[in-house]
């Protein structure tokens, strides 16, 4: 049997901590939702960066149109599109900030509060899956990398 440096991967860990399976599953589902929100937030940052980059590209196109003798079109694009709000009254940084304040940070707080029900452990549900699904002693099924130390709070 391989040595287990991560206590969450010890088959007796859940039982010894009095964590009931329903709570572990519920907290795991909320954490899974938090991971989905993290991905959504990443897409929001991509939207922010891509939209900003496009605005600067439009500015370059305006300059090129002017140089090519298309001043009227260049002036209209410069006036009506460069620096335009992506949503009424908002640039993308404002969208990112509002999402963070109205949804992301409250979600983080609830995720942390729920994790407190299982001693603050992250990915406890997944650790249980690893215990059940891996084949001890089989190459590629080790509980942790050789010589790895468990990271506190994980």
Secondary structure, 3 states (H helix, E strand, C coil): CCCCCCHHHCCCHHHHCCCCHHHHHHHHHHHHHHHHHHHHHHHHHHHHHHHHHHHHHHHHHHHHHHHCCCHHHHHHHHHHCCCCCCECCECHHHHHHHHHHHHHHHHHHHHHHHHHHHCCCCCHHHHHHHHHHCCCCCCCCCCCCCCCCCCCCC
